[in-house]
Amino acid sequence: MAFTIIQQLKLSNYNYASIFTLPRRSNRVGNGRLISFPRNVPVIHMELLEDGNTSEITKLKEIKHKLQLVGINCDDSCIPGRFNRLYCPKCNGGQSVERSLSLHIIQNGDFAMWRCFRPDCGWAGRTFAGSDNVRRLMLSRQMTKNGFGLEPLGDKLIGYFAERMISEATLRRNSVMQLSGDQVVIAFPYKKDGVLVGCKFRTVEKKYWQERGTEKWFYGLDDINEAAEIIIVEGEIDKLAMEEAGFRNCISVPCGAPSKVSVRELPPWEKDTGYQYLWNCKEYLDKVSRVILATDGDQPGQALAEELARRLGKDRCWRVHWPKKDEFFFLNDANEVLKSLGTVALKEVIENAELYQLNISSQAA
């Protein structure tokens, strides 16, 4: 069964009936994580909101007015809670006049964000209800290989990946490149619908950075476009390692792991800054019924798994057990397993993943 991710908000100031047509008994749900419901539940349009939701209607009208001020024509076809494809007022869709602007208005009208996915445009921005500010962002570099200064991988980096059991075929399929210049820097292009939306850079000494101002996305997003089951790992190389073991339905988080699990209540999604990539990829995660968390086995990796499970819903999450490295230590991630034990062992790790709640209970015991 596929599920829909819904914004986490306190029940005291949010009415779930304004999103879904639900039986009365389902209007109240537990707090503490993102809630999941079947995707085939119909969305209620703004004009059909129940009595008492006039504040939401007001916010939606305000958001649409602010969008009009920056040139985005948001008519009745723009449905809150969904990703809407519109004409970009900056590039007008280029020569093909395509609907290249992706607009998302949160269901209750608190927040809207947009981005043009034409490589030579990249216009993006966001706005909040109740605020006078509209943040507009024109990327400092064009979203192209030339704009990022990328070139094909040289022999040195091909050899670097070969030592990690990553083949040239996998590198090519994932468009892995390197930064132009004297310094040897790996470039992992991030794509959405085949369009370059960002790039992450990594030195062989494990120094990382991303282009400033780009939105956060999962790496390998297009590989889960129609997937009902996905694997989430902690790094781009681990995603490539999973592919070597036959798993293409794998994505990597873009920005590593927290040092520990937060003790605070989950924030509303627009303030969930450390996990914006989850929300930016919501339309993909909506389709997923099973999530295998294959983050690193160290403490930050375990903390990341817990934070992801809290937001995705622990009832649809599974957790892997990394095998032993020797008598005293365990292997830490997918690439370590691939290098040390091979593809068969990595497949077995994924196939033997346990339901997240059971996994946590066994660790506590």
Summary of the structure (lengths in Angstrom):
residues: 365
radius of gyration: 21.5
end to end distance: 30.9
largest distance: 65.6
contacts: 1112
relative contact order: 0.11
helix: 32%
strand: 21%
